[in-house]
């Protein structure tokens, strides 16, 4: 059975810090210290632009974003432009697909399945749209997906709208899609318990990816907890 370490951040993270954490997790997985590491967090307000571009879908100037306290980052994930911020659960699964299946399209489908099953837990019917990665409730996207891959190890992941400020999404055309809208879990369920959603996400990851999970603190990525664990073995 595959094993994945789960690190849940209880503080909003700047996007650059999130990239650094992913890189440390990538190195640990590459060194075969874990089959996978799952980071669960919320980002400080940020607009990110993927490999497919998307600056043309930004409706305000960089200066306007700065005044609003929103960062702008170009990134190496797939996809177009998107927004991250408080009330959105970001999952970064840093998985070695050699331990699952070397098929990135299947991996994306499995990420979608995790969210679809969690939404079903809340009685919400959600699914996929052909040509548009992500998870949809009707004609509104509730979760965006964009991944990167190096040496068959994944980076980036999904952003699941739990209780987001949709006004911020109006600053962009999310993913460059003009004909559809944005949804959030609190459109259907109120109040929303963020920690409960995280617990359900972890449980569905275990099911879909057929793996065991072990909770770890943030220090695990710095090698402290891993060294202690190895010393106790």
C-alpha positions in Angstrom: 0.0 0.0 0.0 1.3 3.4 -0.9 1.9 6.0 1.8 1.4 9.8 1.6 2.3 12.3 4.2 -0.2 15.1 4.8 0.7 18.6 5.9 -2.1 21.0 6.8 -1.1 24.6 7.1 -3.1 26.7 9.6 -1.9 30.0 8.3 -2.5 31.8 4.9 0.6 31.3 2.7 2.1 33.7 0.2 2.3 32.1 -3.2 6.1 32.2 -3.3 6.3 30.3 0.0 3.9 27.7 -1.3 6.2 27.1 -4.3 9.1 26.7 -1.9 7.2 24.2 0.2 6.3 22.3 -3.0 9.9 22.2 -4.0 11.0 20.8 -0.6 8.3 18.2 -0.9 9.4 17.4 -4.4 12.9 16.8 -3.3 11.8 14.4 -0.5 9.6 12.4 -2.9 12.4 12.4 -5.5 14.7 11.0 -2.8 12.1 8.3 -2.2 11.5 9.4 1.4 7.8 9.2 0.6 5.5 8.0 -2.2 3.7 11.3 -2.0 3.3 14.4 0.1 -0.1 16.3 0.2 0.0 19.9 1.1 -3.4 21.5 2.2 -3.5 25.3 2.6 -5.0 28.6 1.9 -3.1 31.3 -0.1 -3.0 35.0 0.6 -4.8 36.8 -2.3 -2.9 36.1 -5.6 -3.6 35.9 -9.3 -1.5 33.2 -11.1 -0.9 32.7 -14.8 -0.2 29.2 -16.1 1.8 27.9 -19.0 -1.2 28.4 -21.3 -0.9 32.2 -20.7 -3.7 34.4 -19.6 -2.5 37.9 -19.1 -5.0 39.0 -21.7 -7.7 37.7 -19.2 -6.5 40.1 -16.4 -9.0 43.0 -16.3 -7.0 45.4 -14.1 -3.5 46.8 -14.0 -0.7 45.4 -11.9 -0.8 48.6 -9.9 -4.5 48.1 -9.2 -3.8 44.5 -8.0 -1.1 45.8 -5.8 -3.4 48.4 -4.3 -5.9 45.7 -3.6 -3.2 43.6 -1.8 -3.2 40.9 -4.5 0.0 39.4 -5.8 0.6 38.4 -9.5 2.7 35.4 -10.3 3.5 33.5 -13.4 3.9 29.8 -12.8 4.8 26.5 -14.5 1.5 24.7 -13.9 -0.8 23.9 -16.7 -3.8 26.0 -17.5 -4.6 29.7 -17.8 -5.2 32.5 -15.3 -6.9 31.9 -11.9 -7.3 33.5 -8.5 -6.4 32.1 -5.1 -7.3 33.5 -1.7 -8.8 33.0 1.7 -11.8 30.6 1.8 -10.3 28.4 -1.0 -8.8 25.1 -0.2 -5.6 24.6 -2.2 -4.3 21.0 -2.5 -0.8 20.4 -3.7 -0.3 16.6 -4.2 3.4 16.0 -4.8 3.1 12.4 -5.9 5.5 10.0 -7.6 3.4 8.6 -10.4 5.8 5.7 -10.8 4.1 4.5 -7.6 0.7 4.8 -9.2 0.5 5.0 -13.0 2.6 7.1 -15.4 -0.5 8.8 -16.9 -0.9 12.5 -16.2 -4.4 12.6 -17.8 -5.6 9.8 -15.4 -4.0 11.7 -12.5 -6.0 14.8 -13.3 -9.1 12.7 -13.6 -8.4 11.3 -10.1 -8.0 14.8 -8.6 -11.4 15.7 -10.1 -12.9 12.5 -8.7 -11.7 13.4 -5.2 -13.6 16.7 -5.3 -16.7 15.2 -7.0 -16.9 12.6 -4.1 -16.5 15.3 -1.5 -19.3 17.3 -3.0 -21.5 14.2 -3.1 -20.9 13.9 0.6 -22.7 17.3 0.9 -25.5 16.2 -1.5 -24.2 18.3 -4.3 -24.2 16.8 -7.8 -21.0 17.8 -9.6 -19.1 16.5 -12.6 -16.7 17.3 -15.5 -17.0 19.3 -18.7 -15.4 18.1 -21.9 -12.5 20.4 -22.9 -12.5 22.1 -19.5 -10.4 20.5 -16.7 -11.8 21.0 -13.2 -15.0 20.3 -11.4 -18.4 21.8 -12.2 -21.8 22.3 -10.6 -24.0 22.9 -13.6 -22.4 25.7 -15.6 -20.2 27.0 -12.7 -16.7 25.9 -11.9 -16.2 25.0 -8.2 -12.7 23.7 -8.5 -9.8 24.6 -10.8 -7.0 22.1 -11.7 -3.6 22.8 -13.0 -0.6 20.5 -12.6 3.1 20.3 -13.4 5.2 17.2 -13.9 9.0 16.5 -13.7 10.6 13.0 -13.6 7.0 11.7 -13.2 6.6 13.6 -9.9 3.6 16.0 -9.8 3.4 19.5 -8.6 0.6 22.1 -8.2 -2.9 20.6 -8.0 -6.3 22.0 -7.4 -8.1 25.0 -5.8 -11.5 24.1 -4.3 -13.8 27.1 -3.6 -15.2 26.7 -0.1 -16.3 30.2 1.0 -14.5 32.6 -1.4 -15.0 36.2 -2.1 -16.3 36.1 -5.7 -15.7 39.8 -6.2 -12.0 39.0 -6.6 -12.8 36.6 -9.5 -14.3 39.5 -11.4 -10.8 40.9 -11.7 -10.0 38.1 -14.2 -11.8 35.8 -16.7 -11.1 32.6 -14.7 -9.2 30.1 -16.9 -10.1 32.3 -19.9 -13.6 30.8 -20.0 -16.2 33.6 -20.7 -19.4 31.6 -21.0 -19.5 30.0 -17.5 -19.4 31.2 -13.9 -17.8 30.4 -10.5 -19.4 28.5 -7.7 -18.4 28.0 -4.0 -19.4 25.3 -1.5 -21.2 27.9 0.7 -23.6 28.5 -2.2 -25.1 25.1 -1.3 -24.1 24.5 2.3 -24.2 27.0 5.2 -22.4 27.2 7.5 -19.3 25.5 6.1 -16.8 23.9 8.4 -13.4 24.3 6.7 -11.7 21.7 8.8 -14.4 19.2 8.1 -13.9 19.8 4.3 -10.2 19.1 4.7 -10.9 15.9 6.6 -13.2 14.7 3.8 -10.7 15.7 1.1 -8.0 13.5 2.9 -10.4 10.6 3.2 -11.4 10.8 -0.5 -7.7 11.0 -1.5 -7.1 7.8 0.4 -10.0 6.1 -1.5 -9.3 7.4 -5.0 -5.5 7.0 -4.9 -5.6 3.8 -2.8 -3.1 4.9 -0.2 -2.6 5.4 3.5 -2.0 8.9 4.9 0.1 10.0 7.8 -0.2 13.5 9.3 3.0 15.5 9.6 3.8 19.0 10.8 5.4 21.7 8.6 8.8 21.0 10.0 8.7 17.6 8.3 9.6 19.3 5.1 12.8 20.7 6.6 13.9 17.2 7.5 13.6 17.6 11.3 10.6 15.2 11.8 11.9 12.8 9.2 15.3 12.6 11.0 13.6 12.0 14.3 11.4 9.3 12.8 14.4 7.6 11.2 16.3 7.7 14.4 13.4 6.0 16.2 13.2 3.2 13.7 
